[in-house]
Amino acid sequence: MSSKRQKKSLYVVILLTLVLLIGGGCSQSQQAGTATPEEVAATPEEVATTPEEVAATPEEVAATPEEVAATPEEVATTPEKVAAEIIPQEGDETSYGLPLSLNNTQQLVNYYNAIRLTSAQKSLMQDALLPLKAPCCDDNSMSTCCCPCNLAKSVWGLSSYLIVEKNYDTDQVRESALEWLHFIHSNYYIIQELKSRGVDPATYGLSHENPCYVGKCELPFREGGCGGMGDLRL
């Protein structure tokens, strides 16, 4: 009986030893093959980048209003800005030596009355002025206008002088005539420039009526007229 008990006890010891060995191996296997939750996934702070890393701040991502668009004063095209860009001023020098001045208008009209052009010179003047609209009746070319008002006479006189006395070519005559027109009838060109930039001139209280068609031929240049049909009215 004692021998049987000893054998039974031995079996029990062996079984317990095997259980312990197997259990220990599984534990080691788990420890070696499976990461802990801390090892499987990092903390939220480690897994996800911070908002500063994922995206810049609103100030960094989007430009400021000053960077995206200029101020209204910078964006808007005003008559004053257009005038500063395209309208010559009283006293400005010219390529032909006669400063821009209303006081010189009579001299230009006198050129028209005094200078006689040859057929070739007339053709040159017509070629120079044909592309230019008459600001007092802009369905007509400046080469003819709709009538011989003082505005037209001043342009024709200037052109005649440049052709005969300065030997100007077509382009030079056209450029000088257009410069004079911008000076003498500036509002017309400001309005046209505003329209070309997509700005409604009426926004600034500006509108254009052809003076020749609304009874303004006799008004002075300063009032948007044609400077008269006879005596010059500045």
C-alpha positions, 0 to 999 in steps of 0.5 A: 500500500505504501508503494502504491501511495508513493507512486500516486504521489509521484504521479501527482508531483509530475502532473503538477510540474507539467502544469506549472511548466506548461503554464509558465511557457504560455505566460512567457509566450504571451509576454514575448508575442503579444504587446501590452496595450501600452505597446500596441497603441501610443497615447492619444498625445503620441498617436495623433499630432497636435492641432498645431502640427496637423494644421496651422493656426487660422492666421497661418492657414488663411491670409489676412483680409489685407493679404487676400484683398486690398482695401476698398480704397485700393481696389476701387477705381475712382475718377480721381485715380483714373484722372491721375493716370491718363489726364495731362495737366495744365502747363504740361510740356508737349513734344512740339514745345507748346505747353498744354493750356486752355490759354493756347486754344485760340492759337490752335484755332488760329492755326486752323484758319491760317494754314492751308494743307496740300492734298498729301498733307490733308490725307496724312491728317485724315489718317491720323485723326480717323481712328479718334472719336470726337468726344463732343459727338463720338459717333463721328471721327475726329477727322470730321466731327459733326460740325466745325466747333472750336473743339474740332478747330483746335484739333485740326489747327494743332494737326495742321501745325504739326504736319507743316511746321514740325514735319510730324508723321501720322502716329505723331500727329495722332498722339499729340491730338489725343493728348490735347483731347484728353486735356481739353475734354477730360471728363469724356476720357475718364468716363470711357476709362472707367467703363473699360475697367468695369466701373459704372461712371454713374456710381460717381455721378458721371455721365456722358451726353454728346454736347453737339446733340444736346445743345451744348456746343456754345458752352465753355470747355470747362462746362463740358461744351465745345467752346462755342461755334464762333467766339472761343469760350474757355 
